[in-house]
Amino acid sequence: MTLHGGPGATHEYLECFEDFLPQLGVEFYYYDQLGSHYSDQPTDSSLWKLPRFVEEVEDVRRELGLDGFYLYGHSWGGMLAIEYALAHGDRLKGLIVSDMTASCLSFYSPRAPARR
């Protein structure tokens, strides 16, 4: 399953996977997260919480009947993938994180050590 960047982006830039993954026998699913173009656009700000995004990924996984699957997350999707793995790692066969940082605190916190 793929988790796109954003938030608010779509899966479309990941469609290049169609050029090579099917030929390798890899079945994959695009998931457009809450607030993306192809998903619901709620105005209730209480829904914009990380645990809600994690549980939506779990709901999609359950509906697709995936167990022991690979989760690919790009940018913001990578942060979401890490949080999903922490909450539901027993469902995963593997985690692929691309082009993201695992912690912004080290870059922006006044308590972070100075960078040289």
N, C-alpha and C positions, 0 to 999 in steps of 0.2 A: 504494500500500500504506500502511496506517495503522499507526503504532506508538503504543500507548496509554501513559499515565502509570503511575506506580507507583514502583518495581516492585511487582508483586503485584496491580495492578488488572486490569481486563478491558477489552475493546473496547466494552462495552455502552453507555457514555456517548457513544460516537462514532456510534451507530446513527442519530442525527439526520441524518447525511449522507444517509441513504436518502430523506429528504424532498425533496431537491433535486438531488443529483448525478446520479442516473439520468436525470432529465428533461432534464439538460444533455448527456446522452450520455457521461457519465464512468463508466467501469468502475473499481471499486475493490475492494480486499480488506482484510479485517480480519486482523490477525495478533496472536494472544495469546501473549505471550512466556513463556519458561521461568519457572515458578513462579506464573503467573497461574491463575485458577480453571479455565480451559478448556485448560490446557496441563499438561505433566508437572510434578510436584511433587517434584523430587529432594531427597534429604537429603545428598548429597555436596557439601560446601562448596567443593570445588575447581571445581565447575561455575559458580559465581557470580562469574565474571570477565567484564569488558567484552568482551575479544576473543571469548569464547564466544558472547555475545549477538550480536555483529556477524556472526559466521560463521553463526549460525542464521538471521539475516535473509537473508544471501546464499543459504543453502540453500533457504529458502522462495521467494526470487526465482527461483532456478534451476528449482525444481520447477514453478512457475507459468509459466515461460517468458517472464518479463518482461525486456524490454531497452528502454532509453530510457524509463523510467517515472518518475513523480513519487513521492517518499517524503514522507509527512506524519508528523511526530513531535510529540506533545504532552507537555509536562513531561519526565519521565524519558525518554519516547519521543523527545523532541527531542534530548536528549543522545546517545541511541543513534543517532538519524538522522545527527547530525553525525559521529559516529565511523564510521558506515557510509559516509558520503560521503567521508571522508578515505581509507578503505581501498578503496572500490569506486566512486568517483565516475564512472568511465567507464561505469557501468551506468545512471546517472541522467540523466533529462531535466531534472529540477528537484528542489529540496529545499524543503519547507515546514516551518518550525519555529514552534511555538506555545507560549506561556506557559511559558517556561523561561529559565534563565540559562546562558550558555555557560561561565561560570567561577565557581565558589564561592570560589576562592582570594582574589579581590579583596574578598570580603565577610568572610571569616573568618581570613585569614592575619595573624599579628602583624606581618608585613613589609609588609602592604598600607598604602598611604597613608591617613591619617585622612580620614574623610568629614565634610563640613561641612554 
